[in-house]
């Protein structure tokens, strides 16, 4: 973890990204938001004050030295991947749950508060992608779409990083979630444990790993902390309902 003099903190991922690629995962402290969004909320869509969110984004950008404003997405729990290099400057945030770039200085971003933030990079540094992977997006194929969007020569490996998300001890789901995964991959049942209430404890990281492994991604690093467990460090929608969002950012300098 890293922090600046004002107490703003973030995780610097340790993963197999090529030289020149930078990434971070923000934590919830060091911002100006109040109430359930306390304090470094980076999302405009959750009911927080716009001025507070913009100040939080400014503080983070200044602390880490971002080369540009991140590409913020209107996330839908779907599989749409936007090409950041084709967007007009100043365009409205696109509706998508993943983004890709092949240019230096383009900052990709996904917002989360329990879902898995996924960073992807081709080993030669030619393309980067981010994905927002909750259970719906994972089941529908958001990681498959993001890896495909990286393009390039098939013999160049892809490396991935999975950020903090809700852990299996806290993520209880129904039969419909299990069914959404096992209908495509019967062995995905290993990521679900039955509980005493007739429901299932779901391991999102394990499901994401299975999808990435099937795509040939062999280097997968992970920050396995549970967002729902550590209330002072992470926002969690499942835990709190009304809450802020953290961001995973990825760019090449």
C-alpha positions in Angstrom: 0.0 0.0 0.0 1.0 3.6 -0.6 -0.2 6.8 0.9 0.5 10.5 0.5 0.9 13.2 3.2 -2.8 13.9 3.4 -3.7 10.3 4.2 -5.0 9.4 0.8 -4.2 5.7 0.3 -4.1 3.2 -2.5 -2.8 -0.2 -3.4 0.0 -0.5 -6.0 -0.6 -3.9 -7.6 2.2 -6.4 -7.7 1.7 -8.3 -10.9 3.4 -9.3 -14.1 2.8 -6.1 -16.1 5.5 -5.1 -18.6 7.8 -2.2 -17.9 6.2 1.2 -18.1 2.7 0.0 -17.2 1.3 1.6 -14.0 -1.7 0.7 -12.0 -3.4 1.5 -8.7 -6.5 0.5 -6.7 -7.9 3.3 -4.5 -8.9 2.9 -0.9 -11.7 4.8 0.9 -9.8 7.2 3.0 -8.2 10.6 2.2 -11.2 12.3 0.5 -13.8 14.9 1.3 -17.1 13.0 1.0 -19.2 12.6 4.0 -21.9 10.3 5.3 -22.1 6.8 3.8 -19.6 8.0 1.1 -16.9 8.7 3.6 -14.4 9.7 2.3 -12.7 9.0 -1.0 -15.7 8.1 -3.1 -14.9 8.3 -6.8 -18.4 7.6 -8.3 -20.8 10.3 -9.4 -23.8 7.9 -9.7 -24.2 6.8 -6.1 -25.9 10.0 -4.6 -22.8 11.8 -3.4 -22.3 15.5 -4.0 -20.8 16.2 -7.4 -18.3 18.7 -6.0 -17.0 16.2 -3.5 -16.5 13.5 -6.1 -14.7 15.8 -8.4 -12.4 17.0 -5.5 -11.7 13.3 -4.6 -10.8 12.6 -8.2 -8.5 15.6 -8.4 -6.7 14.6 -5.2 -6.1 11.1 -6.4 -4.8 12.3 -9.8 -2.5 14.7 -8.1 -1.2 12.2 -5.6 -0.2 9.6 -8.1 0.6 11.9 -11.0 -1.9 10.7 -13.5 -1.0 11.8 -17.1 -4.7 12.4 -18.0 -8.2 12.3 -16.7 -9.3 8.6 -16.4 -11.9 7.3 -18.8 -14.8 6.8 -16.4 -17.5 4.3 -17.6 -21.2 4.1 -17.1 -21.1 0.5 -15.9 -24.0 -1.9 -16.6 -22.9 -5.3 -15.4 -22.6 -6.3 -19.0 -19.9 -7.3 -21.5 -19.4 -4.1 -23.7 -15.7 -3.1 -24.1 -15.0 0.4 -25.3 -11.9 1.4 -27.3 -10.6 4.4 -25.4 -8.5 5.4 -28.4 -11.5 6.0 -30.6 -13.4 8.3 -28.2 -13.6 12.0 -28.9 -12.1 14.2 -26.2 -14.7 15.4 -23.7 -17.2 12.7 -24.8 -19.8 11.6 -22.2 -18.8 8.5 -20.3 -19.7 5.4 -22.4 -21.9 2.6 -21.3 -19.5 -0.2 -20.9 -18.0 -2.5 -18.3 -14.5 -2.8 -19.8 -12.1 -0.6 -21.8 -9.0 -1.1 -23.9 -6.1 1.2 -25.0 -3.0 0.9 -27.1 -1.7 4.4 -26.5 0.5 5.9 -23.8 -1.1 8.3 -21.4 -4.6 7.0 -21.7 -5.9 6.1 -18.2 -8.5 3.4 -18.0 -10.7 3.0 -15.0 -13.4 0.8 -13.4 -15.4 1.5 -10.3 -16.2 -1.2 -7.7 -17.6 -1.8 -4.3 -17.6 -5.6 -4.1 -17.2 -6.6 -7.8 -13.8 -7.8 -9.0 -11.7 -5.1 -10.7 -9.6 -6.8 -13.4 -6.4 -5.4 -15.0 -5.1 -6.9 -18.2 -1.9 -6.3 -20.1 -0.2 -7.9 -23.1 3.3 -8.9 -22.2 4.8 -6.7 -24.9 3.0 -3.7 -23.5 1.1 -3.1 -26.8 -2.4 -3.1 -25.2 -4.0 -2.7 -21.8 -7.5 -3.4 -20.6 -9.7 -3.1 -17.5 -12.9 -4.9 -16.6 -15.6 -4.6 -14.0 -16.5 -8.2 -13.1 -19.4 -8.9 -10.8 -21.2 -12.2 -11.1 -23.5 -11.1 -13.9 -20.6 -9.7 -16.0 -18.5 -12.8 -15.3 -21.2 -15.2 -16.3 -22.1 -13.2 -19.4 -18.4 -13.1 -20.6 -16.9 -9.7 -19.8 -13.5 -11.2 -19.3 -13.7 -13.0 -22.6 -14.6 -9.8 -24.3 -11.9 -7.8 -22.6 -9.1 -10.3 -23.5 -10.4 -10.5 -27.1 -10.2 -6.6 -27.3 -6.5 -6.7 -26.5 -6.0 -8.2 -29.9 -2.5 -8.6 -31.3 -0.4 -11.7 -32.0 -1.8 -14.9 -30.3 1.6 -16.0 -29.1 2.1 -12.9 -26.9 1.0 -13.8 -23.4 -1.5 -11.7 -21.3 -1.1 -11.1 -17.6 -3.9 -10.2 -15.2 -4.4 -8.7 -11.8 -7.6 -9.3 -9.7 -8.3 -6.6 -7.1 -10.1 -6.7 -3.8 -13.7 -7.9 -3.9 -16.3 -9.4 -1.7 -15.0 -12.7 -0.4 -16.9 -16.0 -0.3 -17.6 -15.9 3.4 -19.7 -12.7 2.8 -21.1 -13.3 -0.7 -24.3 -15.4 -0.3 -26.1 -16.1 -3.6 -29.1 -18.1 -4.8 -29.4 -21.1 -7.1 -29.7 -18.8 -10.2 -26.2 -17.6 -9.8 -24.8 -21.1 -9.5 -26.8 -22.1 -12.6 -25.5 -19.2 -14.6 -22.0 -20.5 -14.3 -22.4 -24.3 -14.3 -24.4 -24.3 -17.5 -21.3 -23.2 -19.3 -18.6 -24.8 -17.1 -19.7 -27.6 -14.8 -16.5 -27.5 -12.8 -17.3 -23.9 -11.8 -19.4 -25.5 -9.1 -16.2 -25.7 -7.1 -16.4 -22.0 -6.5 -19.7 -22.4 -4.6 -20.2 -23.8 -1.1 -23.7 -24.7 0.2 -24.7 -23.0 3.5 -27.2 -23.8 6.2 -29.9 -21.5 4.6 -30.1 -23.6 1.4 -28.1 -21.0 -0.5 -24.5 -20.7 -1.7 -21.3 -18.9 -0.7 -19.7 -17.7 -4.0 -16.0 -17.1 -4.6 -15.8 -14.4 -7.3 -12.0 -14.6 -7.5 -12.1 -18.3 -8.2 -14.7 -17.8 -11.0 -12.6 -15.0 -12.5 -9.5 -17.2 -12.4 -11.3 -20.1 -14.1 -12.4 -17.8 -17.0 -9.0 -16.3 -17.4 -7.2 -19.7 -17.3 -9.6 -21.0 -20.0 -8.5 -18.0 -22.1 -4.9 -18.9 -21.8 -4.0 -16.2 -19.3 -1.3 -18.0 -17.2 0.0 -15.1 -15.0 -2.8 -14.1 -12.7 -1.9 -12.2 -9.6 -4.5 -11.3 -6.9 -5.2 -9.0 -4.0 -7.5 -11.4 -2.1 -8.8 -9.0 0.6 -12.6 -9.0 1.2 -14.2 -5.6 0.7 -17.2 -6.5 2.9 -15.0 -7.4 5.9 -12.8 -4.3 6.2 -15.2 -1.4 6.6 -12.5 1.3 7.2 -10.5 0.3 4.1 -13.0 -0.6 1.5 -16.5 0.4 0.3 -18.9 -2.5 0.1 -22.4 -2.3 -1.5 -23.4 -5.7 0.0 -22.4 -4.6 3.5 -23.7 -1.0 3.5 -26.2 -0.4 0.6 -25.7 3.3 0.2 -21.9 3.7 -0.2 -19.1 5.0 -2.3 -16.9 3.3 -5.0 -13.2 2.6 -5.3 -11.4 2.7 -8.6 -8.8 0.5 -10.4 -6.7 2.6 -12.8 -4.4 1.4 -15.5 -2.2 3.3 -17.9 1.2 3.2 -19.7 3.5 6.1 -19.0 
